Amino acid sequence: MATTTTPEPARASGKNTLIIILAAVLVLVIGGGGVAFWLLSKQKQGAPAARVIPSPIFFTLEPFTVNLLSDDGQRYVHVGLTLRLSDSGSEGRLTEHMPELRSRILLMLSNKHPEDLITLDGKQKLAAEIKSSCDQPFSPGAPTNHVAEVLFTEFVVQ
């Protein structure tokens, strides 16, 4: 006798579907945010710290003009030098002891033959000798200097 219509179950089914869709969207948003946070925190942890490279410290010396050892006595070398230092403490010591530093280099240069300085190998050996001489302390017990490299800015053998 009575016909029954069931509009309410359809509504309940629609509400259930809407709740399921909203829950799925909420899970996706929370899950995506969690994954993004995890990736970003992992990237920050695994990324190496930005290494600050210190500016080089260059110490320029006035050019040297020195007579060389030769049979005719008329040969000379004109050398311009710049020292690349490893620390600023060495710069202060070298400035303070400039006359002694120049004397060391002048004596070393004046004991060379022109043939020793003409080749690339000879220039590299001279640079190594100058570096070794500059690294030596200026007085007993004083700290050593830290010359990283000897750079020639002028070089003429006449």
DRENTORKOL-3810 file (N, C-alpha, C; in nm, 4 decimals):
REM DRENTORKOL-3810
@n.u->0.0750; n.v->-0.1140; n.w->0.0000; ca.u->0.0000; ca.v->0.0000; ca.w->0.0000; c.u->0.0823; c.v->0.1250; c.w->0.0000
@n.u->0.1628; n.v->0.1313; n.w->0.0814; ca.u->0.2441; ca.v->0.2519; ca.w->0.0764; c.u->0.3707; c.v->0.2234; c.w->-0.0007
@n.u->0.3961; n.v->0.3113; n.w->-0.0848; ca.u->0.5219; ca.v->0.2992; ca.w->-0.1584; c.u->0.6254; c.v->0.3823; c.w->-0.0845
@n.u->0.7342; n.v->0.3253; n.w->-0.0758; ca.u->0.8390; ca.v->0.3965; ca.w->-0.0040; c.u->0.9458; c.v->0.4418; c.w->-0.1022
@n.u->0.9850; n.v->0.5595; n.w->-0.0845; ca.u->1.0954; ca.v->0.6127; ca.w->-0.1645; c.u->1.2130; c.v->0.6308; c.w->-0.0689
@n.u->1.3258; n.v->0.6138; n.w->-0.1207; ca.u->1.4438; ca.v->0.6214; ca.w->-0.0347; c.u->1.5369; c.v->0.7337; c.w->-0.0791
@n.u->1.4910; n.v->0.8565; n.w->-0.0640; ca.u->1.5799; ca.v->0.9660; ca.w->-0.0997; c.u->1.6897; c.v->0.9843; c.w->0.0040
@n.u->1.6657; n.v->0.9470; n.w->0.1279; ca.u->1.7662; ca.v->0.9683; ca.w->0.2311; c.u->1.8897; c.v->0.8835; c.w->0.2094
@n.u->1.8801; n.v->0.7561; n.w->0.1727; ca.u->2.0033; ca.v->0.6824; ca.w->0.1489; c.u->2.0865; c.v->0.7443; c.w->0.0366
@n.u->2.0253; n.v->0.8017; n.w->-0.0614; ca.u->2.1007; ca.v->0.8652; ca.w->-0.1687; c.u->2.1768; c.v->0.9844; c.w->-0.1128
@n.u->2.1106; n.v->1.0587; n.w->-0.0238; ca.u->2.1774; ca.v->1.1721; ca.w->0.0383; c.u->2.2909; c.v->1.1230; c.w->0.1270
@n.u->2.2671; n.v->1.0196; n.w->0.2003; ca.u->2.3705; ca.v->0.9661; ca.w->0.2865; c.u->2.4856; c.v->0.9170; c.w->0.2024
@n.u->2.4567; n.v->0.8593; n.w->0.0903; ca.u->2.5623; ca.v->0.8124; ca.w->0.0016; c.u->2.6415; c.v->0.9315; c.w->-0.0530
@n.u->2.5752; n.v->1.0401; n.w->-0.0840; ca.u->2.6414; ca.v->1.1607; ca.w->-0.1326; c.u->2.7276; c.v->1.2241; c.w->-0.0254
@n.u->2.6782; n.v->1.2238; n.w->0.0986; ca.u->2.7559; ca.v->1.2798; ca.w->0.2094; c.u->2.8791; c.v->1.1933; c.w->0.2360
@n.u->2.8602; n.v->1.0624; n.w->0.2293; ca.u->2.9726; ca.v->0.9716; ca.w->0.2513; c.u->3.0799; c.v->0.9912; c.w->0.1445
@n.u->3.0382; n.v->1.0069; n.w->0.0214; ca.u->3.1322; ca.v->1.0279; ca.w->-0.0881; c.u->3.2081; c.v->1.1596; c.w->-0.0676
@n.u->3.1350; n.v->1.2626; n.w->-0.0282; ca.u->3.1975; ca.v->1.3928; ca.w->-0.0054; c.u->3.2977; c.v->1.3834; c.w->0.1103
@n.u->3.2623; n.v->1.3147; n.w->0.2158; ca.u->3.3532; ca.v->1.2982; ca.w->0.3302; c.u->3.4768; c.v->1.2187; c.w->0.2884
@n.u->3.4584; n.v->1.1158; n.w->0.2100; ca.u->3.5717; ca.v->1.0346; ca.w->0.1636; c.u->3.6637; c.v->1.1180; c.w->0.0745
@n.u->3.6072; n.v->1.1976; n.w->-0.0138; ca.u->3.6884; ca.v->1.2817; ca.w->-0.1030; c.u->3.7649; c.v->1.3856; c.w->-0.0216
@n.u->3.6959; n.v->1.4502; n.w->0.0743; ca.u->3.7633; ca.v->1.5502; ca.w->0.1577; c.u->3.8744; c.v->1.4863; c.w->0.2422
@n.u->3.8486; n.v->1.3678; n.w->0.2946; ca.u->3.9512; ca.v->1.2981; ca.w->0.3740; c.u->4.0709; c.v->1.2617; c.w->0.2864
@n.u->4.0437; n.v->1.2175; n.w->0.1632; ca.u->4.1536; ca.v->1.1818; ca.w->0.0728; c.u->4.2366; c.v->1.3053; c.w->0.0371
@n.u->4.1686; n.v->1.4156; n.w->0.0108; ca.u->4.2401; ca.v->1.5397; ca.w->-0.0207; c.u->4.3225; c.v->1.5836; c.w->0.1000
@n.u->4.2655; n.v->1.5752; n.w->0.2190; ca.u->4.3361; ca.v->1.6131; ca.w->0.3402; c.u->4.4592; c.v->1.5251; c.w->0.3614
@n.u->4.4455; n.v->1.3947; n.w->0.3403; ca.u->4.5594; ca.v->1.3031; ca.w->0.3536; c.u->4.6665; c.v->1.3372; c.w->0.2512
@n.u->4.6267; n.v->1.3652; n.w->0.1275; ca.u->4.7246; ca.v->1.4012; ca.w->0.0237; c.u->4.7974; c.v->1.5317; c.w->0.0570
@n.u->4.7243; n.v->1.6309; n.w->0.1056; ca.u->4.7869; ca.v->1.7593; ca.w->0.1397; c.u->4.8838; c.v->1.7415; c.w->0.2560
@n.u->4.8419; n.v->1.6726; n.w->0.3600; ca.u->4.9285; ca.v->1.6505; ca.w->0.4752; c.u->5.0470; c.v->1.5637; c.w->0.4351
@n.u->5.0238; n.v->1.4598; n.w->0.3592; ca.u->5.1327; ca.v->1.3725; ca.w->0.3140; c.u->5.2307; c.v->1.4469; c.w->0.2247
@n.u->5.1795; n.v->1.5273; n.w->0.1314; ca.u->5.2674; ca.v->1.6052; ca.w->0.0431; c.u->5.3501; c.v->1.7061; c.w->0.1206
@n.u->5.2858; n.v->1.7708; n.w->0.2185; ca.u->5.3594; ca.v->1.8654; ca.w->0.3018; c.u->5.4678; c.v->1.7959; c.w->0.3825
@n.u->5.4346; n.v->1.6781; n.w->0.4345; ca.u->5.5333; ca.v->1.6015; ca.w->0.5109; c.u->5.6501; c.v->1.5593; c.w->0.4260
@n.u->5.6226; n.v->1.5114; n.w->0.3042; ca.u->5.7306; ca.v->1.4713; ca.w->0.2129; c.u->5.8158; c.v->1.5914; c.w->0.1751
@n.u->5.7529; n.v->1.7056; n.w->0.1454; ca.u->5.8285; ca.v->1.8264; ca.w->0.1100; c.u->5.9174; c.v->1.8705; c.w->0.2262
@n.u->5.8635; n.v->1.8685; n.w->0.3481; ca.u->5.9421; ca.v->1.9052; ca.w->0.4662; c.u->6.0598; c.v->1.8108; c.w->0.4836
@n.u->6.0360; n.v->1.6827; n.w->0.4681; ca.u->6.1422; ca.v->1.5825; ca.w->0.4837; c.u->6.2524; c.v->1.6027; c.w->0.3797
@n.u->6.2126; n.v->1.6264; n.w->0.2534; ca.u->6.3124; ca.v->1.6470; ca.w->0.1482; c.u->6.3935; c.v->1.7736; c.w->0.1729
@n.u->6.3261; n.v->1.8804; n.w->0.2123; ca.u->6.3983; ca.v->2.0054; ca.w->0.2367; c.u->6.4906; c.v->1.9942; c.w->0.3567
@n.u->6.4464; n.v->1.9289; n.w->0.4629; ca.u->6.5341; ca.v->1.9155; ca.w->0.5791; c.u->6.6510; c.v->1.8235; c.w->0.5480
@n.u->6.6287; n.v->1.7209; n.w->0.4675; ca.u->6.7373; ca.v->1.6303; ca.w->0.4289; c.u->6.8372; c.v->1.7051; c.w->0.3408
@n.u->6.7890; n.v->1.7904; n.w->0.2514; ca.u->6.8777; ca.v->1.8664; ca.w->0.1641; c.u->6.9634; c.v->1.9624; c.w->0.2466
@n.u->6.9067; n.v->2.0264; n.w->0.3466; ca.u->6.9833; ca.v->2.1182; ca.w->0.4299; c.u->7.0875; c.v->2.0431; c.w->0.5116
@n.u->7.0526; n.v->1.9241; n.w->0.5595; ca.u->7.1472; ca.v->1.8467; ca.w->0.6385; c.u->7.2598; c.v->1.7937; c.w->0.5513
@n.u->7.2285; n.v->1.7467; n.w->0.4315; ca.u->7.3281; ca.v->1.6846; ca.w->0.3454; c.u->7.4108; c.v->1.7844; c.w->0.2665
@n.u->7.3628; n.v->1.9071; n.w->0.2539; ca.u->7.4361; ca.v->2.0063; ca.w->0.1763; c.u->7.5600; c.v->2.0497; c.w->0.2531
@n.u->7.6752; n.v->2.0498; n.w->0.1869; ca.u->7.7961; ca.v->2.0947; ca.w->0.2562; c.u->7.7860; c.v->2.2435; c.w->0.2869
@n.u->7.8429; n.v->2.2801; n.w->0.3973; ca.u->7.8423; ca.v->2.4209; ca.w->0.4354; c.u->7.9221; c.v->2.5000; c.w->0.3330
@n.u->7.8730; n.v->2.6163; n.w->0.2997; ca.u->7.9417; ca.v->2.7000; ca.w->0.2032; c.u->8.0778; c.v->2.7366; c.w->0.2592
@n.u->8.1822; n.v->2.6946; n.w->0.1891; ca.u->8.3181; ca.v->2.7205; ca.w->0.2354; c.u->8.3620; c.v->2.8570; c.w->0.1879
@n.u->8.4048; n.v->2.9370; n.w->0.2806; ca.u->8.4515; ca.v->3.0709; ca.w->0.2471; c.u->8.5991; c.v->3.0608; c.w->0.2106
@n.u->8.6287; n.v->3.0976; n.w->0.0898; ca.u->8.7672; ca.v->3.0946; ca.w->0.0435; c.u->8.8286; c.v->3.2316; c.w->0.0725
@n.u->8.9318; n.v->3.2320; n.w->0.1545; ca.u->8.9915; ca.v->3.3620; ca.w->0.1884; c.u->9.0593; c.v->3.4245; c.w->0.0665
@n.u->9.0596; n.v->3.5551; n.w->0.0650; ca.u->9.1278; ca.v->3.6263; ca.w->-0.0429; c.u->9.2776; c.v->3.6009; c.w->-0.0312
@n.u->9.3449; n.v->3.5892; n.w->-0.1444; ca.u->9.4894; ca.v->3.5674; ca.w->-0.1367; c.u->9.5593; c.v->3.6915; c.w->-0.0822
@n.u->9.6705; n.v->3.6670; n.w->-0.0154; ca.u->9.7503; ca.v->3.7767; ca.w->0.0385; c.u->9.8764; c.v->3.7855; c.w->-0.0474
@n.u->9.8878; n.v->3.8934; n.w->-0.1237; ca.u->10.0044; ca.v->3.9137; ca.w->-0.2088; c.u->10.0954; c.v->4.0172; c.w->-0.1451
@n.u->10.2244; n.v->3.9881; n.w->-0.1488; ca.u->10.3261; ca.v->4.0752; ca.w->-0.0898; c.u->10.4250; c.v->4.1094; c.w->-0.2007
@n.u->10.4182; n.v->4.2314; n.w->-0.2500; ca.u->10.5015; ca.v->4.2735; ca.w->-0.3626; c.u->10.6323; c.v->4.3334; c.w->-0.3127
@n.u->10.7409; n.v->4.2904; n.w->-0.3733; ca.u->10.8733; ca.v->4.3437; ca.w->-0.3415; c.u->10.9171; c.v->4.4375; c.w->-0.4542
@n.u->10.9955; n.v->4.5359; n.w->-0.4190; ca.u->11.0546; ca.v->4.6226; ca.w->-0.5214; c.u->11.1449; c.v->4.5365; c.w->-0.6093
@n.u->11.1565; n.v->4.5678; n.w->-0.7390; ca.u->11.2401; ca.v->4.4859; ca.w->-0.8284; c.u->11.3872; c.v->4.4855; c.w->-0.7856
@n.u->11.4542; n.v->4.3773; n.w->-0.8211; ca.u->11.5964; ca.v->4.3582; ca.w->-0.7920; c.u->11.6732; c.v->4.3661; c.w->-0.9233
@n.u->11.7851; n.v->4.4375; n.w->-0.9231; ca.u->11.8790; ca.v->4.4358; ca.w->-1.0338; c.u->12.0135; c.v->4.3965; c.w->-0.9744
@n.u->12.0658; n.v->4.2809; n.w->-1.0195; ca.u->12.1826; ca.v->4.2220; ca.w->-0.9550; c.u->12.2820; c.v->4.1758; c.w->-1.0608
@n.u->12.4116; n.v->4.2016; n.w->-1.0371; ca.u->12.5160; ca.v->4.1465; ca.w->-1.1226; c.u->12.5242; c.v->3.9957; c.w->-1.0991
@n.u->12.5442; n.v->3.9224; n.w->-1.2086; ca.u->12.5541; ca.v->3.7769; ca.w->-1.2006; c.u->12.6996; c.v->3.7327; c.w->-1.2092
@n.u->12.7247; n.v->3.6106; n.w->-1.1697; ca.u->12.8576; ca.v->3.5516; ca.w->-1.1860; c.u->12.8780; c.v->3.5185; c.w->-1.3332
@n.u->12.9768; n.v->3.5786; n.w->-1.3933; ca.u->13.0069; ca.v->3.5469; ca.w->-1.5333; c.u->13.1535; c.v->3.5773; c.w->-1.5598
@n.u->13.2035; n.v->3.5204; n.w->-1.6686; ca.u->13.3445; ca.v->3.5379; ca.w->-1.7017; c.u->13.3763; c.v->3.6825; c.w->-1.7368
@n.u->13.2861; n.v->3.7495; n.w->-1.8054; ca.u->13.3135; ca.v->3.8874; ca.w->-1.8454; c.u->13.2680; c.v->3.9898; c.w->-1.7411
@n.u->13.1900; n.v->3.9477; n.w->-1.6410; ca.u->13.1501; ca.v->4.0372; ca.w->-1.5325; c.u->13.0472; c.v->4.1407; c.w->-1.5718
@n.u->12.9923; n.v->4.1299; n.w->-1.6904; ca.u->12.8982; ca.v->4.2307; ca.w->-1.7392; c.u->12.7551; c.v->4.1789; c.w->-1.7503
@n.u->12.7238; n.v->4.0707; n.w->-1.6854; ca.u->12.5898; ca.v->4.0131; ca.w->-1.6950; c.u->12.5106; c.v->4.0483; c.w->-1.5689
@n.u->12.3808; n.v->4.0720; n.w->-1.5874; ca.u->12.2972; ca.v->4.1031; ca.w->-1.4713; c.u->12.1577; c.v->4.0449; c.w->-1.4911
@n.u->12.0824; n.v->4.0436; n.w->-1.3833; ca.u->11.9433; ca.v->3.9991; ca.w->-1.3862; c.u->11.8579; c.v->4.1084; c.w->-1.3215
@n.u->11.7430; n.v->4.1316; n.w->-1.3805; ca.u->11.6441; ca.v->4.2239; ca.w->-1.3248; c.u->11.5200; c.v->4.1400; c.w->-1.2962
@n.u->11.4813; n.v->4.1317; n.w->-1.1679; ca.u->11.3716; ca.v->4.0430; ca.w->-1.1272; c.u->11.2714; c.v->4.1203; c.w->-1.0427
@n.u->11.1455; n.v->4.1091; n.w->-1.0790; ca.u->11.0357; ca.v->4.1597; ca.w->-0.9975; c.u->10.9671; c.v->4.0409; c.w->-0.9322
@n.u->10.9388; n.v->4.0506; n.w->-0.8033; ca.u->10.8803; ca.v->3.9387; ca.w->-0.7286; c.u->10.7544; c.v->3.9813; c.w->-0.6545
@n.u->10.6598; n.v->3.8900; n.w->-0.6507; ca.u->10.5446; ca.v->3.9006; ca.w->-0.5628; c.u->10.5313; c.v->3.7676; c.w->-0.4924
@n.u->10.5150; n.v->3.7718; n.w->-0.3607; ca.u->10.5001; ca.v->3.6503; ca.w->-0.2817; c.u->10.3528; c.v->3.6325; c.w->-0.2481
@n.u->10.3011; n.v->3.5121; n.w->-0.2685; ca.u->10.1653; ca.v->3.4796; ca.w->-0.2232; c.u->10.1814; c.v->3.4134; c.w->-0.0874
@n.u->10.1225; n.v->3.4755; n.w->0.0151; ca.u->10.1397; ca.v->3.4309; ca.w->0.1531; c.u->10.0201; c.v->3.3484; c.w->0.1989
@n.u->10.0457; n.v->3.2597; n.w->0.2952; ca.u->9.9398; ca.v->3.1743; ca.w->0.3484; c.u->9.8659; c.v->3.2387; c.w->0.4650
@n.u->9.9267; n.v->3.3365; n.w->0.5300; ca.u->9.8598; ca.v->3.4008; ca.w->0.6441; c.u->9.9040; c.v->3.5462; c.w->0.6564
@n.u->9.8231; n.v->3.6241; n.w->0.7258; ca.u->9.8534; ca.v->3.7666; ca.w->0.7391; c.u->9.9672; c.v->3.7918; c.w->0.8383
@n.u->9.9935; n.v->3.6966; n.w->0.9285; ca.u->10.1054; ca.v->3.7116; ca.w->1.0217; c.u->10.2376; c.v->3.7189; c.w->0.9487
@n.u->10.2496; n.v->3.6407; n.w->0.8413; ca.u->10.3727; ca.v->3.6433; ca.w->0.7620; c.u->10.3909; c.v->3.7788; c.w->0.6957
@n.u->10.2827; n.v->3.8394; n.w->0.6548; ca.u->10.2910; ca.v->3.9704; ca.w->0.5901; c.u->10.3510; c.v->4.0728; c.w->0.6860
@n.u->10.3068; n.v->4.0717; n.w->0.8098; ca.u->10.3611; ca.v->4.1655; ca.w->0.9091; c.u->10.5082; c.v->4.1411; c.w->0.9364
@n.u->10.5471; n.v->4.0132; n.w->0.9490; ca.u->10.6886; ca.v->3.9813; ca.w->0.9747; c.u->10.7760; c.v->4.0212; c.w->0.8566
@n.u->10.7302; n.v->3.9944; n.w->0.7345; ca.u->10.8105; ca.v->4.0290; ca.w->0.6165; c.u->10.8250; c.v->4.1803; c.w->0.6023
@n.u->10.7200; n.v->4.2539; n.w->0.6313; ca.u->10.7269; ca.v->4.4003; ca.w->0.6255; c.u->10.8246; c.v->4.4529; c.w->0.7297
@n.u->10.8165; n.v->4.3983; n.w->0.8484; ca.u->10.9037; ca.v->4.4420; ca.w->0.9587; c.u->11.0509; c.v->4.4122; c.w->0.9297
@n.u->11.0774; n.v->4.3029; n.w->0.8618; ca.u->11.2155; ca.v->4.2603; ca.w->0.8340; c.u->11.2524; c.v->4.2763; c.w->0.6857
@n.u->11.1951; n.v->4.3761; n.w->0.6202; ca.u->11.2177; ca.v->4.3964; ca.w->0.4764; c.u->11.3657; c.v->4.4074; c.w->0.4398
@n.u->11.4488; n.v->4.4824; n.w->0.5106; ca.u->11.5899; ca.v->4.4898; ca.w->0.4712; c.u->11.6583; c.v->4.3519; c.w->0.4731
@n.u->11.6285; n.v->4.2720; n.w->0.5733; ca.u->11.6889; ca.v->4.1391; ca.w->0.5807; c.u->11.6356; c.v->4.0479; c.w->0.4699
@n.u->11.5080; n.v->4.0589; n.w->0.4401; ca.u->11.4490; ca.v->3.9791; ca.w->0.3324; c.u->11.5128; c.v->4.0145; c.w->0.1984
@n.u->11.5244; n.v->4.1428; n.w->0.1697; ca.u->11.5861; ca.v->4.1852; ca.w->0.0432; c.u->11.7313; c.v->4.1397; c.w->0.0365
@n.u->11.8034; n.v->4.1477; n.w->0.1477; ca.u->11.9428; ca.v->4.1053; ca.w->0.1507; c.u->11.9547; c.v->3.9563; c.w->0.1184
@n.u->11.8681; n.v->3.8752; n.w->0.1767; ca.u->11.8705; ca.v->3.7308; ca.w->0.1481; c.u->11.8540; c.v->3.7040; c.w->-0.0015
@n.u->11.7588; n.v->3.7734; n.w->-0.0610; ca.u->11.7306; ca.v->3.7500; ca.w->-0.2029; c.u->11.8434; c.v->3.8044; c.w->-0.2899
@n.u->11.8965; n.v->3.9221; n.w->-0.2570; ca.u->12.0078; ca.v->3.9790; ca.w->-0.3341; c.u->12.1306; c.v->3.8883; c.w->-0.3306
@n.u->12.1650; n.v->3.8356; n.w->-0.2144; ca.u->12.2801; ca.v->3.7462; ca.w->-0.2040; c.u->12.2585; c.v->3.6185; c.w->-0.2853
@n.u->12.1370; n.v->3.5681; n.w->-0.2822; ca.u->12.1059; ca.v->3.4474; ca.w->-0.3582; c.u->12.1184; c.v->3.4730; c.w->-0.5087
@n.u->12.0627; n.v->3.5855; n.w->-0.5546; ca.u->12.0681; ca.v->3.6175; ca.w->-0.6977; c.u->12.2109; c.v->3.6443; c.w->-0.7444
@n.u->12.2892; n.v->3.7117; n.w->-0.6621; ca.u->12.4254; ca.v->3.7470; ca.w->-0.7042; c.u->12.5170; c.v->3.6253; c.w->-0.7121
@n.u->12.4732; n.v->3.5127; n.w->-0.6616; ca.u->12.5527; ca.v->3.3904; ca.w->-0.6656; c.u->12.5107; c.v->3.2984; c.w->-0.7813
@n.u->12.4346; n.v->3.3518; n.w->-0.8765; ca.u->12.3845; ca.v->3.2717; ca.w->-0.9893; c.u->12.4615; c.v->3.3044; c.w->-1.1172
@n.u->12.4705; n.v->3.2067; n.w->-1.2034; ca.u->12.5259; ca.v->3.2245; ca.w->-1.3380; c.u->12.4111; c.v->3.2522; c.w->-1.4341
@n.u->12.4347; n.v->3.3295; n.w->-1.5390; ca.u->12.3275; ca.v->3.3587; ca.w->-1.6345; c.u->12.2644; c.v->3.2312; c.w->-1.6924
@n.u->12.3470; n.v->3.1294; n.w->-1.7150; ca.u->12.2965; ca.v->3.0043; ca.w->-1.7721; c.u->12.1982; c.v->2.9346; c.w->-1.6778
@n.u->12.2126; n.v->2.9598; n.w->-1.5472; ca.u->12.1227; ca.v->2.8987; ca.w->-1.4490; c.u->11.9826; c.v->2.9574; c.w->-1.4544
@n.u->11.9701; n.v->3.0787; n.w->-1.5049; ca.u->11.8426; ca.v->3.1506; ca.w->-1.4973; c.u->11.7677; c.v->3.1589; c.w->-1.6302
@n.u->11.8299; n.v->3.1182; n.w->-1.7378; ca.u->11.7675; ca.v->3.1349; ca.w->-1.8688; c.u->11.6562; c.v->3.0329; c.w->-1.8932
@n.u->11.6727; n.v->2.9110; n.w->-1.8458; ca.u->11.5757; ca.v->2.8051; ca.w->-1.8739; c.u->11.4562; c.v->2.8126; c.w->-1.7774
@n.u->11.3466; n.v->2.7501; n.w->-1.8176; ca.u->11.2289; ca.v->2.7427; ca.w->-1.7326; c.u->11.2603; c.v->2.6664; c.w->-1.6041
@n.u->11.3347; n.v->2.5576; n.w->-1.6186; ca.u->11.3734; ca.v->2.4790; ca.w->-1.5016; c.u->11.4567; c.v->2.5635; c.w->-1.4050
@n.u->11.5457; n.v->2.6437; n.w->-1.4583; ca.u->11.6283; ca.v->2.7310; ca.w->-1.3748; c.u->11.5438; c.v->2.8330; c.w->-1.2993
@n.u->11.4430; n.v->2.8886; n.w->-1.3661; ca.u->11.3545; ca.v->2.9855; ca.w->-1.3004; c.u->11.2716; c.v->2.9179; c.w->-1.1910
@n.u->11.2256; n.v->2.7965; n.w->-1.2166; ca.u->11.1476; ca.v->2.7242; ca.w->-1.1155; c.u->11.2337; c.v->2.6895; c.w->-0.9942
@n.u->11.3598; n.v->2.6515; n.w->-1.0184; ca.u->11.4513; ca.v->2.6242; ca.w->-0.9064; c.u->11.4776; c.v->2.7505; c.w->-0.8267
@n.u->11.4956; n.v->2.8623; n.w->-0.8960; ca.u->11.5174; ca.v->2.9899; ca.w->-0.8278; c.u->11.3952; c.v->3.0258; c.w->-0.7421
@n.u->11.2760; n.v->3.0069; n.w->-0.7953; ca.u->11.1543; ca.v->3.0360; ca.w->-0.7184; c.u->11.1488; c.v->2.9500; c.w->-0.5924
@n.u->11.1850; n.v->2.8219; n.w->-0.6046; ca.u->11.1854; ca.v->2.7315; ca.w->-0.4885; c.u->11.2897; c.v->2.7768; c.w->-0.3853
@n.u->11.4071; n.v->2.8210; n.w->-0.4325; ca.u->11.5106; ca.v->2.8691; ca.w->-0.3403; c.u->11.4664; c.v->2.9972; c.w->-0.2691
@n.u->11.4028; n.v->3.0870; n.w->-0.3423; ca.u->11.3547; ca.v->3.2116; ca.w->-0.2818; c.u->11.2465; c.v->3.1806; c.w->-0.1792
@n.u->11.1563; n.v->3.0887; n.w->-0.2116; ca.u->11.0502; ca.v->3.0492; ca.w->-0.1177; c.u->11.1114; c.v->2.9932; c.w->0.0101
@n.u->11.2075; n.v->2.9037; n.w->-0.0053; ca.u->11.2722; ca.v->2.8437; ca.w->0.1113; c.u->11.3414; c.v->2.9496; c.w->0.1965
@n.u->11.4072; n.v->3.0441; n.w->0.1323; ca.u->11.4770; ca.v->3.1502; ca.w->0.2046; c.u->11.3786; c.v->3.2422; c.w->0.2769
@n.u->11.2674; n.v->3.2731; n.w->0.2116; ca.u->11.1672; ca.v->3.3620; ca.w->0.2726; c.u->11.0930; c.v->3.2946; c.w->0.3877
@n.u->11.0805; n.v->3.1623; n.w->0.3823; ca.u->11.0112; ca.v->3.0883; ca.w->0.4875; c.u->11.0899; c.v->3.0839; c.w->0.6185
@n.u->11.2208; n.v->3.1032; n.w->0.6108; ca.u->11.3063; ca.v->3.0936; ca.w->0.7295; c.u->11.2742; c.v->3.2063; c.w->0.8278
@n.u->11.2737; n.v->3.1762; n.w->0.9586; ca.u->11.2502; ca.v->3.2819; ca.w->1.0578; c.u->11.3645; c.v->3.3834; c.w->1.0552
@n.u->11.3363; n.v->3.5034; n.w->1.0982; ca.u->11.4368; ca.v->3.6096; ca.w->1.0969; c.u->11.5239; c.v->3.6107; c.w->1.2218
@n.u->11.4826; n.v->3.5391; n.w->1.3244; ca.u->11.5656; ca.v->3.5279; ca.w->1.4453; c.u->11.5363; c.v->3.3928; c.w->1.5098
@n.u->11.6311; n.v->3.3421; n.w->1.5901; ca.u->11.6083; ca.v->3.2126; ca.w->1.6550; c.u->11.4834; c.v->3.2161; c.w->1.7440
@n.u->11.4003; n.v->3.1154; n.w->1.7299; ca.u->11.2784; ca.v->3.1070; ca.w->1.8089; c.u->11.1602; c.v->3.1826; c.w->1.7517
@n.u->11.1846; n.v->3.2632; n.w->1.6486; ca.u->11.0749; ca.v->3.3371; ca.w->1.5852; c.u->10.9944; c.v->3.2416; c.w->1.4978
@n.u->10.8672; n.v->3.2717; n.w->1.4734; ca.u->10.7870; ca.v->3.1841; ca.w->1.3884; c.u->10.8339; c.v->3.1880; c.w->1.2434
@n.u->10.8114; n.v->3.0768; n.w->1.1753; ca.u->10.8467; ca.v->3.0728; ca.w->1.0331; c.u->10.7437; c.v->3.1523; c.w->0.9546
@n.u->10.7856; n.v->3.1970; n.w->0.8396; ca.u->10.6944; ca.v->3.2660; ca.w->0.7489; c.u->10.6293; c.v->3.1598; c.w->0.6614
@n.u->10.5156; n.v->3.1931; n.w->0.6072; ca.u->10.4430; ca.v->3.0955; ca.w->0.5262; c.u->10.4201; c.v->3.1523; c.w->0.3862
@n.u->10.5189; n.v->3.1320; n.w->0.2998; ca.u->10.5089; ca.v->3.1745; ca.w->0.1611; c.u->10.4533; c.v->3.0570; c.w->0.0825
@n.u->10.3391; n.v->3.0765; n.w->0.0206; ca.u->10.2760; ca.v->2.9693; ca.w->-0.0564; c.u->10.3374; c.v->2.9577; c.w->-0.1950
@n.u->10.3747; n.v->3.0717; n.w->-0.2534; ca.u->10.4259; ca.v->3.0687; ca.w->-0.3907; c.u->10.5050; c.v->3.1957; c.w->-0.4186
@n.u->10.6087; n.v->3.1802; n.w->-0.5008; ca.u->10.6870; ca.v->3.2947; ca.w->-0.5479; c.u->10.6459; c.v->3.3196; c.w->-0.6918
@n.u->10.6020; n.v->3.4409; n.w->-0.7195; ca.u->10.5565; ca.v->3.4779; ca.w->-0.8538; c.u->10.6525; c.v->3.5803; c.w->-0.9128
@n.u->10.6986; n.v->3.5548; n.w->-1.0339; ca.u->10.7851; ca.v->3.6497; ca.w->-1.1025; c.u->10.6961; c.v->3.7465; c.w->-1.1793
@n.u->10.7157; n.v->3.8757; n.w->-1.1561; ca.u->10.6403; ca.v->3.9782; ca.w->-1.2289; c.u->10.7279; c.v->4.0444; c.w->-1.3360
@n.u->10.8609; n.v->4.0341; n.w->-1.3196; ca.u->10.9577; ca.v->4.0834; ca.w->-1.4181; c.u->11.0758; c.v->3.9876; c.w->-1.4147
@n.u->11.1330; n.v->3.9626; n.w->-1.5313; ca.u->11.2504; ca.v->3.8733; ca.w->-1.5326; c.u->11.3302; c.v->3.9015; c.w->-1.6598
@n.u->11.4461; n.v->3.9659; n.w->-1.6440; ca.u->11.5339; ca.v->3.9963; ca.w->-1.7566; c.u->11.6751; c.v->3.9535; c.w->-1.7210
@n.u->11.7333; n.v->3.8706; n.w->-1.8044; ca.u->11.8750; ca.v->3.8341; ca.w->-1.7905; c.u->11.9475; c.v->3.9007; c.w->-1.9059
@n.u->12.0437; n.v->3.9817; n.w->-1.8744; ca.u->12.1160; ca.v->4.0587; ca.w->-1.9787; c.u->12.2625; c.v->4.0221; c.w->-1.9728
END
